[in-house]
Amino acid sequence: MSYKNLSPSYKSFVMSLSSHVEANTYFEAVKHDCWRKAIQCEIFALESNQTWETLVLPKDKATIDSKWVFKIKYKVDADN
């Protein structure tokens, strides 16, 4: 892949995008301070909003699984 035909400003933009890496798993994410901070913020928000409660399930019921999804949000202040 060559960047030689890109304008300097677009080349800078593309290079900044490719320097950020999204974690694919929780174990990859916790190796990086920025993702650990994001996880802490998310857990705090879930707890503050009383999103769940811990209890003992009846034997005939199953838990609901969840998973972390790590995505970098670009233009977070833009109206989408």
mmCIF file of the N, C-alpha and C atoms, coordinates in Angstrom:
data_MODEL
# 
_entry.id   MODEL 
# 
loop_
_atom_site.group_PDB 
_atom_site.id 
_atom_site.type_symbol 
_atom_site.label_atom_id 
_atom_site.label_alt_id 
_atom_site.label_comp_id 
_atom_site.label_asym_id 
_atom_site.label_entity_id 
_atom_site.label_seq_id 
_atom_site.pdbx_PDB_ins_code 
_atom_site.Cartn_x 
_atom_site.Cartn_y 
_atom_site.Cartn_z 
_atom_site.occupancy 
_atom_site.B_iso_or_equiv 
_atom_site.pdbx_formal_charge 
_atom_site.auth_seq_id 
_atom_site.auth_comp_id 
_atom_site.auth_asym_id 
_atom_site.auth_atom_id 
_atom_site.pdbx_PDB_model_num 
ATOM 1   N N  . MET A 1 1  ? 0.846   -1.162  0.000  1.00 0.00 ? 1  MET A N  1 
ATOM 2   C CA . MET A 1 1  ? 0.000   0.000   0.000  1.00 0.00 ? 1  MET A CA 1 
ATOM 3   C C  . MET A 1 1  ? 0.900   1.237   0.000  1.00 0.00 ? 1  MET A C  1 
ATOM 4   N N  . SER A 1 2  ? 0.565   2.181   -0.829 1.00 0.00 ? 2  SER A N  1 
ATOM 5   C CA . SER A 1 2  ? 1.373   3.390   -0.932 1.00 0.00 ? 2  SER A CA 1 
ATOM 6   C C  . SER A 1 2  ? 0.536   4.609   -0.565 1.00 0.00 ? 2  SER A C  1 
ATOM 7   N N  . TYR A 1 3  ? 1.162   5.523   0.159  1.00 0.00 ? 3  TYR A N  1 
ATOM 8   C CA . TYR A 1 3  ? 0.506   6.764   0.549  1.00 0.00 ? 3  TYR A CA 1 
ATOM 9   C C  . TYR A 1 3  ? 0.994   7.947   -0.275 1.00 0.00 ? 3  TYR A C  1 
ATOM 10  N N  . LYS A 1 4  ? 1.830   7.697   -1.255 1.00 0.00 ? 4  LYS A N  1 
ATOM 11  C CA . LYS A 1 4  ? 2.487   8.795   -1.975 1.00 0.00 ? 4  LYS A CA 1 
ATOM 12  C C  . LYS A 1 4  ? 1.540   9.697   -2.759 1.00 0.00 ? 4  LYS A C  1 
ATOM 13  N N  . ASN A 1 5  ? 0.375   9.202   -3.175 1.00 0.00 ? 5  ASN A N  1 
ATOM 14  C CA . ASN A 1 5  ? -0.555  10.023  -3.953 1.00 0.00 ? 5  ASN A CA 1 
ATOM 15  C C  . ASN A 1 5  ? -1.565  10.790  -3.090 1.00 0.00 ? 5  ASN A C  1 
ATOM 16  N N  . LEU A 1 6  ? -1.463  10.654  -1.782 1.00 0.00 ? 6  LEU A N  1 
ATOM 17  C CA . LEU A 1 6  ? -2.397  11.351  -0.889 1.00 0.00 ? 6  LEU A CA 1 
ATOM 18  C C  . LEU A 1 6  ? -1.903  12.767  -0.605 1.00 0.00 ? 6  LEU A C  1 
ATOM 19  N N  . SER A 1 7  ? -2.845  13.670  -0.423 1.00 0.00 ? 7  SER A N  1 
ATOM 20  C CA . SER A 1 7  ? -2.466  15.025  -0.023 1.00 0.00 ? 7  SER A CA 1 
ATOM 21  C C  . SER A 1 7  ? -1.868  14.956  1.381  1.00 0.00 ? 7  SER A C  1 
ATOM 22  N N  . PRO A 1 8  ? -1.044  15.909  1.750  1.00 0.00 ? 8  PRO A N  1 
ATOM 23  C CA . PRO A 1 8  ? -0.420  15.868  3.084  1.00 0.00 ? 8  PRO A CA 1 
ATOM 24  C C  . PRO A 1 8  ? -1.441  15.807  4.229  1.00 0.00 ? 8  PRO A C  1 
ATOM 25  N N  . SER A 1 9  ? -2.521  16.578  4.119  1.00 0.00 ? 9  SER A N  1 
ATOM 26  C CA . SER A 1 9  ? -3.501  16.567  5.211  1.00 0.00 ? 9  SER A CA 1 
ATOM 27  C C  . SER A 1 9  ? -4.242  15.231  5.286  1.00 0.00 ? 9  SER A C  1 
ATOM 28  N N  . TYR A 1 10 ? -4.601  14.666  4.135  1.00 0.00 ? 10 TYR A N  1 
ATOM 29  C CA . TYR A 1 10 ? -5.292  13.381  4.140  1.00 0.00 ? 10 TYR A CA 1 
ATOM 30  C C  . TYR A 1 10 ? -4.350  12.264  4.585  1.00 0.00 ? 10 TYR A C  1 
ATOM 31  N N  . LYS A 1 11 ? -3.108  12.355  4.183  1.00 0.00 ? 11 LYS A N  1 
ATOM 32  C CA . LYS A 1 11 ? -2.113  11.370  4.607  1.00 0.00 ? 11 LYS A CA 1 
ATOM 33  C C  . LYS A 1 11 ? -1.970  11.397  6.136  1.00 0.00 ? 11 LYS A C  1 
ATOM 34  N N  . SER A 1 12 ? -1.936  12.570  6.700  1.00 0.00 ? 12 SER A N  1 
ATOM 35  C CA . SER A 1 12 ? -1.846  12.706  8.149  1.00 0.00 ? 12 SER A CA 1 
ATOM 36  C C  . SER A 1 12 ? -3.065  12.089  8.823  1.00 0.00 ? 12 SER A C  1 
ATOM 37  N N  . PHE A 1 13 ? -4.252  12.353  8.263  1.00 0.00 ? 13 PHE A N  1 
ATOM 38  C CA . PHE A 1 13 ? -5.490  11.787  8.797  1.00 0.00 ? 13 PHE A CA 1 
ATOM 39  C C  . PHE A 1 13 ? -5.467  10.259  8.748  1.00 0.00 ? 13 PHE A C  1 
ATOM 40  N N  . VAL A 1 14 ? -5.100  9.701   7.615  1.00 0.00 ? 14 VAL A N  1 
ATOM 41  C CA . VAL A 1 14 ? -5.053  8.240   7.447  1.00 0.00 ? 14 VAL A CA 1 
ATOM 42  C C  . VAL A 1 14 ? -4.041  7.619   8.402  1.00 0.00 ? 14 VAL A C  1 
ATOM 43  N N  . MET A 1 15 ? -2.904  8.254   8.543  1.00 0.00 ? 15 MET A N  1 
ATOM 44  C CA . MET A 1 15 ? -1.876  7.730   9.445  1.00 0.00 ? 15 MET A CA 1 
ATOM 45  C C  . MET A 1 15 ? -2.351  7.766   10.897 1.00 0.00 ? 15 MET A C  1 
ATOM 46  N N  . SER A 1 16 ? -3.097  8.781   11.275 1.00 0.00 ? 16 SER A N  1 
ATOM 47  C CA . SER A 1 16 ? -3.591  8.842   12.651 1.00 0.00 ? 16 SER A CA 1 
ATOM 48  C C  . SER A 1 16 ? -4.618  7.748   12.911 1.00 0.00 ? 16 SER A C  1 
ATOM 49  N N  . LEU A 1 17 ? -5.427  7.433   11.897 1.00 0.00 ? 17 LEU A N  1 
ATOM 50  C CA . LEU A 1 17 ? -6.400  6.351   12.060 1.00 0.00 ? 17 LEU A CA 1 
ATOM 51  C C  . LEU A 1 17 ? -5.711  5.006   12.211 1.00 0.00 ? 17 LEU A C  1 
ATOM 52  N N  . SER A 1 18 ? -4.695  4.771   11.428 1.00 0.00 ? 18 SER A N  1 
ATOM 53  C CA . SER A 1 18 ? -4.042  3.470   11.468 1.00 0.00 ? 18 SER A CA 1 
ATOM 54  C C  . SER A 1 18 ? -3.126  3.304   12.677 1.00 0.00 ? 18 SER A C  1 
ATOM 55  N N  . SER A 1 19 ? -2.902  4.371   13.421 1.00 0.00 ? 19 SER A N  1 
ATOM 56  C CA . SER A 1 19 ? -2.075  4.239   14.617 1.00 0.00 ? 19 SER A CA 1 
ATOM 57  C C  . SER A 1 19 ? -2.888  3.797   15.835 1.00 0.00 ? 19 SER A C  1 
ATOM 58  N N  . HIS A 1 20 ? -4.220  3.855   15.748 1.00 0.00 ? 20 HIS A N  1 
ATOM 59  C CA . HIS A 1 20 ? -5.091  3.418   16.834 1.00 0.00 ? 20 HIS A CA 1 
ATOM 60  C C  . HIS A 1 20 ? -5.536  1.975   16.584 1.00 0.00 ? 20 HIS A C  1 
ATOM 61  N N  . VAL A 1 21 ? -5.454  1.170   17.617 1.00 0.00 ? 21 VAL A N  1 
ATOM 62  C CA . VAL A 1 21 ? -5.803  -0.245  17.467 1.00 0.00 ? 21 VAL A CA 1 
ATOM 63  C C  . VAL A 1 21 ? -6.956  -0.585  18.403 1.00 0.00 ? 21 VAL A C  1 
ATOM 64  N N  . GLU A 1 22 ? -7.969  -1.220  17.854 1.00 0.00 ? 22 GLU A N  1 
ATOM 65  C CA . GLU A 1 22 ? -9.087  -1.676  18.664 1.00 0.00 ? 22 GLU A CA 1 
ATOM 66  C C  . GLU A 1 22 ? -8.786  -3.074  19.193 1.00 0.00 ? 22 GLU A C  1 
ATOM 67  N N  . ALA A 1 23 ? -9.081  -3.284  20.453 1.00 0.00 ? 23 ALA A N  1 
ATOM 68  C CA . ALA A 1 23 ? -8.880  -4.597  21.059 1.00 0.00 ? 23 ALA A CA 1 
ATOM 69  C C  . ALA A 1 23 ? -9.968  -5.551  20.569 1.00 0.00 ? 23 ALA A C  1 
ATOM 70  N N  . ASN A 1 24 ? -9.600  -6.801  20.366 1.00 0.00 ? 24 ASN A N  1 
ATOM 71  C CA . ASN A 1 24 ? -10.573 -7.809  19.945 1.00 0.00 ? 24 ASN A CA 1 
ATOM 72  C C  . ASN A 1 24 ? -11.146 -8.580  21.124 1.00 0.00 ? 24 ASN A C  1 
ATOM 73  N N  . THR A 1 25 ? -10.426 -8.613  22.228 1.00 0.00 ? 25 THR A N  1 
ATOM 74  C CA . THR A 1 25 ? -10.888 -9.342  23.404 1.00 0.00 ? 25 THR A CA 1 
ATOM 75  C C  . THR A 1 25 ? -10.648 -8.502  24.653 1.00 0.00 ? 25 THR A C  1 
ATOM 76  N N  . TYR A 1 26 ? -11.292 -8.886  25.725 1.00 0.00 ? 26 TYR A N  1 
ATOM 77  C CA . TYR A 1 26 ? -11.091 -8.237  27.008 1.00 0.00 ? 26 TYR A CA 1 
ATOM 78  C C  . TYR A 1 26 ? -9.626  -8.352  27.433 1.00 0.00 ? 26 TYR A C  1 
ATOM 79  N N  . PHE A 1 27 ? -9.042  -9.528  27.227 1.00 0.00 ? 27 PHE A N  1 
ATOM 80  C CA . PHE A 1 27 ? -7.658  -9.756  27.652 1.00 0.00 ? 27 PHE A CA 1 
ATOM 81  C C  . PHE A 1 27 ? -6.655  -8.905  26.872 1.00 0.00 ? 27 PHE A C  1 
ATOM 82  N N  . GLU A 1 28 ? -6.957  -8.602  25.626 1.00 0.00 ? 28 GLU A N  1 
ATOM 83  C CA . GLU A 1 28 ? -6.125  -7.655  24.864 1.00 0.00 ? 28 GLU A CA 1 
ATOM 84  C C  . GLU A 1 28 ? -6.325  -6.242  25.407 1.00 0.00 ? 28 GLU A C  1 
ATOM 85  N N  . ALA A 1 29 ? -7.565  -5.899  25.701 1.00 0.00 ? 29 ALA A N  1 
ATOM 86  C CA . ALA A 1 29 ? -7.899  -4.536  26.126 1.00 0.00 ? 29 ALA A CA 1 
ATOM 87  C C  . ALA A 1 29 ? -7.250  -4.171  27.457 1.00 0.00 ? 29 ALA A C  1 
ATOM 88  N N  . VAL A 1 30 ? -7.260  -5.080  28.421 1.00 0.00 ? 30 VAL A N  1 
ATOM 89  C CA . VAL A 1 30 ? -6.755  -4.727  29.749 1.00 0.00 ? 30 VAL A CA 1 
ATOM 90  C C  . VAL A 1 30 ? -5.243  -4.535  29.780 1.00 0.00 ? 30 VAL A C  1 
ATOM 91  N N  . LYS A 1 31 ? -4.575  -4.810  28.690 1.00 0.00 ? 31 LYS A N  1 
ATOM 92  C CA . LYS A 1 31 ? -3.139  -4.556  28.596 1.00 0.00 ? 31 LYS A CA 1 
ATOM 93  C C  . LYS A 1 31 ? -2.841  -3.082  28.330 1.00 0.00 ? 31 LYS A C  1 
ATOM 94  N N  . HIS A 1 32 ? -3.884  -2.305  27.987 1.00 0.00 ? 32 HIS A N  1 
ATOM 95  C CA . HIS A 1 32 ? -3.709  -0.907  27.604 1.00 0.00 ? 32 HIS A CA 1 
ATOM 96  C C  . HIS A 1 32 ? -4.475  0.009   28.547 1.00 0.00 ? 32 HIS A C  1 
ATOM 97  N N  . ASP A 1 33 ? -3.796  1.021   29.032 1.00 0.00 ? 33 ASP A N  1 
ATOM 98  C CA . ASP A 1 33 ? -4.381  1.943   29.998 1.00 0.00 ? 33 ASP A CA 1 
ATOM 99  C C  . ASP A 1 33 ? -5.655  2.610   29.479 1.00 0.00 ? 33 ASP A C  1 
ATOM 100 N N  . CYS A 1 34 ? -5.667  2.999   28.216 1.00 0.00 ? 34 CYS A N  1 
ATOM 101 C CA . CYS A 1 34 ? -6.847  3.700   27.675 1.00 0.00 ? 34 CYS A CA 1 
ATOM 102 C C  . CYS A 1 34 ? -8.090  2.811   27.703 1.00 0.00 ? 34 CYS A C  1 
ATOM 103 N N  . TRP A 1 35 ? -7.927  1.524   27.390 1.00 0.00 ? 35 TRP A N  1 
ATOM 104 C CA . TRP A 1 35 ? -9.074  0.604   27.415 1.00 0.00 ? 35 TRP A CA 1 
ATOM 105 C C  . TRP A 1 35 ? -9.492  0.294   28.854 1.00 0.00 ? 35 TRP A C  1 
ATOM 106 N N  . ARG A 1 36 ? -8.513  0.171   29.771 1.00 0.00 ? 36 ARG A N  1 
ATOM 107 C CA . ARG A 1 36 ? -8.861  -0.069  31.180 1.00 0.00 ? 36 ARG A CA 1 
ATOM 108 C C  . ARG A 1 36 ? -9.693  1.097   31.720 1.00 0.00 ? 36 ARG A C  1 
ATOM 109 N N  . LYS A 1 37 ? -9.312  2.321   31.366 1.00 0.00 ? 37 LYS A N  1 
ATOM 110 C CA . LYS A 1 37 ? -10.082 3.497   31.800 1.00 0.00 ? 37 LYS A CA 1 
ATOM 111 C C  . LYS A 1 37 ? -11.495 3.474   31.211 1.00 0.00 ? 37 LYS A C  1 
ATOM 112 N N  . ALA A 1 38 ? -11.609 3.090   29.955 1.00 0.00 ? 38 ALA A N  1 
ATOM 113 C CA . ALA A 1 38 ? -12.926 3.011   29.309 1.00 0.00 ? 38 ALA A CA 1 
ATOM 114 C C  . ALA A 1 38 ? -13.801 1.953   29.992 1.00 0.00 ? 38 ALA A C  1 
ATOM 115 N N  . ILE A 1 39 ? -13.202 0.828   30.344 1.00 0.00 ? 39 ILE A N  1 
ATOM 116 C CA . ILE A 1 39 ? -13.933 -0.241  31.038 1.00 0.00 ? 39 ILE A CA 1 
ATOM 117 C C  . ILE A 1 39 ? -14.421 0.267   32.391 1.00 0.00 ? 39 ILE A C  1 
ATOM 118 N N  . GLN A 1 40 ? -13.549 0.947   33.135 1.00 0.00 ? 40 GLN A N  1 
ATOM 119 C CA . GLN A 1 40 ? -13.930 1.483   34.443 1.00 0.00 ? 40 GLN A CA 1 
ATOM 120 C C  . GLN A 1 40 ? -15.077 2.472   34.320 1.00 0.00 ? 40 GLN A C  1 
ATOM 121 N N  . CYS A 1 41 ? -15.030 3.339   33.324 1.00 0.00 ? 41 CYS A N  1 
ATOM 122 C CA . CYS A 1 41 ? -16.108 4.314   33.104 1.00 0.00 ? 41 CYS A CA 1 
ATOM 123 C C  . CYS A 1 41 ? -17.426 3.616   32.771 1.00 0.00 ? 41 CYS A C  1 
ATOM 124 N N  . GLU A 1 42 ? -17.332 2.606   31.944 1.00 0.00 ? 42 GLU A N  1 
ATOM 125 C CA . GLU A 1 42 ? -18.546 1.867   31.549 1.00 0.00 ? 42 GLU A CA 1 
ATOM 126 C C  . GLU A 1 42 ? -19.155 1.147   32.743 1.00 0.00 ? 42 GLU A C  1 
ATOM 127 N N  . ILE A 1 43 ? -18.333 0.489   33.543 1.00 0.00 ? 43 ILE A N  1 
ATOM 128 C CA . ILE A 1 43 ? -18.843 -0.215  34.727 1.00 0.00 ? 43 ILE A CA 1 
ATOM 129 C C  . ILE A 1 43 ? -19.461 0.783   35.705 1.00 0.00 ? 43 ILE A C  1 
ATOM 130 N N  . PHE A 1 44 ? -18.803 1.924   35.904 1.00 0.00 ? 44 PHE A N  1 
ATOM 131 C CA . PHE A 1 44 ? -19.351 2.956   36.781 1.00 0.00 ? 44 PHE A CA 1 
ATOM 132 C C  . PHE A 1 44 ? -20.729 3.412   36.285 1.00 0.00 ? 44 PHE A C  1 
ATOM 133 N N  . ALA A 1 45 ? -20.871 3.643   34.972 1.00 0.00 ? 45 ALA A N  1 
ATOM 134 C CA . ALA A 1 45 ? -22.153 4.074   34.403 1.00 0.00 ? 45 ALA A CA 1 
ATOM 135 C C  . ALA A 1 45 ? -23.225 3.006   34.596 1.00 0.00 ? 45 ALA A C  1 
ATOM 136 N N  . LEU A 1 46 ? -22.864 1.740   34.369 1.00 0.00 ? 46 LEU A N  1 
ATOM 137 C CA . LEU A 1 46 ? -23.836 0.651   34.546 1.00 0.00 ? 46 LEU A CA 1 
ATOM 138 C C  . LEU A 1 46 ? -24.282 0.552   36.000 1.00 0.00 ? 46 LEU A C  1 
ATOM 139 N N  . GLU A 1 47 ? -23.328 0.684   36.930 1.00 0.00 ? 47 GLU A N  1 
ATOM 140 C CA . GLU A 1 47 ? -23.680 0.626   38.353 1.00 0.00 ? 47 GLU A CA 1 
ATOM 141 C C  . GLU A 1 47 ? -24.505 1.839   38.768 1.00 0.00 ? 47 GLU A C  1 
ATOM 142 N N  . SER A 1 48 ? -24.143 3.011   38.299 1.00 0.00 ? 48 SER A N  1 
ATOM 143 C CA . SER A 1 48 ? -24.872 4.243   38.645 1.00 0.00 ? 48 SER A CA 1 
ATOM 144 C C  . SER A 1 48 ? -26.316 4.195   38.152 1.00 0.00 ? 48 SER A C  1 
ATOM 145 N N  . ASN A 1 49 ? -26.514 3.586   36.997 1.00 0.00 ? 49 ASN A N  1 
ATOM 146 C CA . ASN A 1 49 ? -27.855 3.477   36.413 1.00 0.00 ? 49 ASN A CA 1 
ATOM 147 C C  . ASN A 1 49 ? -28.612 2.255   36.920 1.00 0.00 ? 49 ASN A C  1 
ATOM 148 N N  . GLN A 1 50 ? -28.007 1.528   37.841 1.00 0.00 ? 50 GLN A N  1 
ATOM 149 C CA . GLN A 1 50 ? -28.617 0.305   38.394 1.00 0.00 ? 50 GLN A CA 1 
ATOM 150 C C  . GLN A 1 50 ? -29.116 -0.610  37.278 1.00 0.00 ? 50 GLN A C  1 
ATOM 151 N N  . THR A 1 51 ? -28.202 -0.883  36.339 1.00 0.00 ? 51 THR A N  1 
ATOM 152 C CA . THR A 1 51 ? -28.525 -1.668  35.157 1.00 0.00 ? 51 THR A CA 1 
ATOM 153 C C  . THR A 1 51 ? -28.829 -3.126  35.497 1.00 0.00 ? 51 THR A C  1 
ATOM 154 N N  . TRP A 1 52 ? -28.222 -3.645  36.545 1.00 0.00 ? 52 TRP A N  1 
ATOM 155 C CA . TRP A 1 52 ? -28.446 -5.035  36.899 1.00 0.00 ? 52 TRP A CA 1 
ATOM 156 C C  . TRP A 1 52 ? -28.432 -5.198  38.407 1.00 0.00 ? 52 TRP A C  1 
ATOM 157 N N  . GLU A 1 53 ? -28.835 -6.378  38.840 1.00 0.00 ? 53 GLU A N  1 
ATOM 158 C CA . GLU A 1 53 ? -28.712 -6.754  40.242 1.00 0.00 ? 53 GLU A CA 1 
ATOM 159 C C  . GLU A 1 53 ? -28.238 -8.204  40.296 1.00 0.00 ? 53 GLU A C  1 
ATOM 160 N N  . THR A 1 54 ? -27.493 -8.513  41.333 1.00 0.00 ? 54 THR A N  1 
ATOM 161 C CA . THR A 1 54 ? -26.969 -9.862  41.508 1.00 0.00 ? 54 THR A CA 1 
ATOM 162 C C  . THR A 1 54 ? -27.949 -10.641 42.369 1.00 0.00 ? 54 THR A C  1 
ATOM 163 N N  . LEU A 1 55 ? -28.304 -11.844 41.926 1.00 0.00 ? 55 LEU A N  1 
ATOM 164 C CA . LEU A 1 55 ? -29.200 -12.697 42.689 1.00 0.00 ? 55 LEU A CA 1 
ATOM 165 C C  . LEU A 1 55 ? -28.966 -14.156 42.329 1.00 0.00 ? 55 LEU A C  1 
ATOM 166 N N  . VAL A 1 56 ? -29.563 -15.038 43.074 1.00 0.00 ? 56 VAL A N  1 
ATOM 167 C CA . VAL A 1 56 ? -29.442 -16.469 42.816 1.00 0.00 ? 56 VAL A CA 1 
ATOM 168 C C  . VAL A 1 56 ? -30.568 -16.853 41.854 1.00 0.00 ? 56 VAL A C  1 
ATOM 169 N N  . LEU A 1 57 ? -30.190 -17.472 40.741 1.00 0.00 ? 57 LEU A N  1 
ATOM 170 C CA . LEU A 1 57 ? -31.187 -17.882 39.750 1.00 0.00 ? 57 LEU A CA 1 
ATOM 171 C C  . LEU A 1 57 ? -31.864 -19.189 40.151 1.00 0.00 ? 57 LEU A C  1 
ATOM 172 N N  . PRO A 1 58 ? -33.140 -19.314 39.845 1.00 0.00 ? 58 PRO A N  1 
ATOM 173 C CA . PRO A 1 58 ? -33.792 -20.617 40.016 1.00 0.00 ? 58 PRO A CA 1 
ATOM 174 C C  . PRO A 1 58 ? -33.119 -21.640 39.101 1.00 0.00 ? 58 PRO A C  1 
ATOM 175 N N  . LYS A 1 59 ? -33.174 -22.899 39.479 1.00 0.00 ? 59 LYS A N  1 
ATOM 176 C CA . LYS A 1 59 ? -32.480 -23.947 38.720 1.00 0.00 ? 59 LYS A CA 1 
ATOM 177 C C  . LYS A 1 59 ? -32.967 -24.066 37.277 1.00 0.00 ? 59 LYS A C  1 
ATOM 178 N N  . ASP A 1 60 ? -34.205 -23.698 36.996 1.00 0.00 ? 60 ASP A N  1 
ATOM 179 C CA . ASP A 1 60 ? -34.742 -23.831 35.640 1.00 0.00 ? 60 ASP A CA 1 
ATOM 180 C C  . ASP A 1 60 ? -34.496 -22.599 34.762 1.00 0.00 ? 60 ASP A C  1 
ATOM 181 N N  . LYS A 1 61 ? -33.714 -21.632 35.250 1.00 0.00 ? 61 LYS A N  1 
ATOM 182 C CA . LYS A 1 61 ? -33.429 -20.411 34.495 1.00 0.00 ? 61 LYS A CA 1 
ATOM 183 C C  . LYS A 1 61 ? -31.960 -20.348 34.112 1.00 0.00 ? 61 LYS A C  1 
ATOM 184 N N  . ALA A 1 62 ? -31.682 -19.658 33.004 1.00 0.00 ? 62 ALA A N  1 
ATOM 185 C CA . ALA A 1 62 ? -30.301 -19.517 32.524 1.00 0.00 ? 62 ALA A CA 1 
ATOM 186 C C  . ALA A 1 62 ? -29.890 -18.046 32.587 1.00 0.00 ? 62 ALA A C  1 
ATOM 187 N N  . THR A 1 63 ? -28.607 -17.832 32.733 1.00 0.00 ? 63 THR A N  1 
ATOM 188 C CA . THR A 1 63 ? -28.101 -16.464 32.754 1.00 0.00 ? 63 THR A CA 1 
ATOM 189 C C  . THR A 1 63 ? -28.095 -15.881 31.343 1.00 0.00 ? 63 THR A C  1 
ATOM 190 N N  . ILE A 1 64 ? -28.050 -14.577 31.274 1.00 0.00 ? 64 ILE A N  1 
ATOM 191 C CA . ILE A 1 64 ? -27.933 -13.873 30.002 1.00 0.00 ? 64 ILE A CA 1 
ATOM 192 C C  . ILE A 1 64 ? -26.467 -13.487 29.843 1.00 0.00 ? 64 ILE A C  1 
ATOM 193 N N  . ASP A 1 65 ? -25.850 -13.942 28.772 1.00 0.00 ? 65 ASP A N  1 
ATOM 194 C CA . ASP A 1 65 ? -24.450 -13.623 28.524 1.00 0.00 ? 65 ASP A CA 1 
ATOM 195 C C  . ASP A 1 65 ? -24.293 -12.189 28.034 1.00 0.00 ? 65 ASP A C  1 
ATOM 196 N N  . SER A 1 66 ? -23.104 -11.687 28.243 1.00 0.00 ? 66 SER A N  1 
ATOM 197 C CA . SER A 1 66 ? -22.748 -10.382 27.693 1.00 0.00 ? 66 SER A CA 1 
ATOM 198 C C  . SER A 1 66 ? -21.280 -10.443 27.297 1.00 0.00 ? 66 SER A C  1 
ATOM 199 N N  . LYS A 1 67 ? -20.852 -9.459  26.525 1.00 0.00 ? 67 LYS A N  1 
ATOM 200 C CA . LYS A 1 67 ? -19.441 -9.411  26.147 1.00 0.00 ? 67 LYS A CA 1 
ATOM 201 C C  . LYS A 1 67 ? -19.039 -7.969  25.930 1.00 0.00 ? 67 LYS A C  1 
ATOM 202 N N  . TRP A 1 68 ? -17.758 -7.720  26.069 1.00 0.00 ? 68 TRP A N  1 
ATOM 203 C CA . TRP A 1 68 ? -17.215 -6.402  25.816 1.00 0.00 ? 68 TRP A CA 1 
ATOM 204 C C  . TRP A 1 68 ? -16.957 -6.251  24.326 1.00 0.00 ? 68 TRP A C  1 
ATOM 205 N N  . VAL A 1 69 ? -17.316 -5.088  23.793 1.00 0.00 ? 69 VAL A N  1 
ATOM 206 C CA . VAL A 1 69 ? -17.021 -4.744  22.403 1.00 0.00 ? 69 VAL A CA 1 
ATOM 207 C C  . VAL A 1 69 ? -16.208 -3.457  22.450 1.00 0.00 ? 69 VAL A C  1 
ATOM 208 N N  . PHE A 1 70 ? -15.026 -3.491  21.878 1.00 0.00 ? 70 PHE A N  1 
ATOM 209 C CA . PHE A 1 70 ? -14.115 -2.359  21.937 1.00 0.00 ? 70 PHE A CA 1 
ATOM 210 C C  . PHE A 1 70 ? -14.043 -1.676  20.575 1.00 0.00 ? 70 PHE A C  1 
ATOM 211 N N  . LYS A 1 71 ? -14.592 -0.469  20.504 1.00 0.00 ? 71 LYS A N  1 
ATOM 212 C CA . LYS A 1 71 ? -14.593 0.317   19.278 1.00 0.00 ? 71 LYS A CA 1 
ATOM 213 C C  . LYS A 1 71 ? -14.129 1.729   19.585 1.00 0.00 ? 71 LYS A C  1 
ATOM 214 N N  . ILE A 1 72 ? -13.334 2.279   18.710 1.00 0.00 ? 72 ILE A N  1 
ATOM 215 C CA . ILE A 1 72 ? -12.909 3.666   18.839 1.00 0.00 ? 72 ILE A CA 1 
ATOM 216 C C  . ILE A 1 72 ? -13.974 4.535   18.181 1.00 0.00 ? 72 ILE A C  1 
ATOM 217 N N  . LYS A 1 73 ? -14.463 5.510   18.926 1.00 0.00 ? 73 LYS A N  1 
ATOM 218 C CA . LYS A 1 73 ? -15.484 6.414   18.401 1.00 0.00 ? 73 LYS A CA 1 
ATOM 219 C C  . LYS A 1 73 ? -14.805 7.658   17.855 1.00 0.00 ? 73 LYS A C  1 
ATOM 220 N N  . TYR A 1 74 ? -14.919 7.857   16.569 1.00 0.00 ? 74 TYR A N  1 
ATOM 221 C CA . TYR A 1 74 ? -14.408 9.063   15.932 1.00 0.00 ? 74 TYR A CA 1 
ATOM 222 C C  . TYR A 1 74 ? -15.555 10.045  15.820 1.00 0.00 ? 74 TYR A C  1 
ATOM 223 N N  . LYS A 1 75 ? -15.263 11.311  15.936 1.00 0.00 ? 75 LYS A N  1 
ATOM 224 C CA . LYS A 1 75 ? -16.274 12.375  15.867 1.00 0.00 ? 75 LYS A CA 1 
ATOM 225 C C  . LYS A 1 75 ? -17.346 12.168  16.926 1.00 0.00 ? 75 LYS A C  1 
ATOM 226 N N  . VAL A 1 76 ? -16.960 11.924  18.172 1.00 0.00 ? 76 VAL A N  1 
ATOM 227 C CA . VAL A 1 76 ? -17.906 11.658  19.233 1.00 0.00 ? 76 VAL A CA 1 
ATOM 228 C C  . VAL A 1 76 ? -18.816 12.840  19.533 1.00 0.00 ? 76 VAL A C  1 
ATOM 229 N N  . ASP A 1 77 ? -18.382 14.056  19.198 1.00 0.00 ? 77 ASP A N  1 
ATOM 230 C CA . ASP A 1 77 ? -19.195 15.235  19.459 1.00 0.00 ? 77 ASP A CA 1 
ATOM 231 C C  . ASP A 1 77 ? -20.129 15.564  18.292 1.00 0.00 ? 77 ASP A C  1 
ATOM 232 N N  . ALA A 1 78 ? -19.997 14.841  17.191 1.00 0.00 ? 78 ALA A N  1 
ATOM 233 C CA . ALA A 1 78 ? -20.840 15.113  16.019 1.00 0.00 ? 78 ALA A CA 1 
ATOM 234 C C  . ALA A 1 78 ? -22.234 14.534  16.240 1.00 0.00 ? 78 ALA A C  1 
ATOM 235 N N  . ASP A 1 79 ? -23.225 15.202  15.708 1.00 0.00 ? 79 ASP A N  1 
ATOM 236 C CA . ASP A 1 79 ? -24.598 14.691  15.779 1.00 0.00 ? 79 ASP A CA 1 
ATOM 237 C C  . ASP A 1 79 ? -24.772 13.611  14.716 1.00 0.00 ? 79 ASP A C  1 
ATOM 238 N N  . ASN A 1 80 ? -25.085 12.411  15.167 1.00 0.00 ? 80 ASN A N  1 
ATOM 239 C CA . ASN A 1 80 ? -25.291 11.280  14.245 1.00 0.00 ? 80 ASN A CA 1 
ATOM 240 C C  . ASN A 1 80 ? -26.692 10.768  14.348 1.00 0.00 ? 80 ASN A C  1 
# 
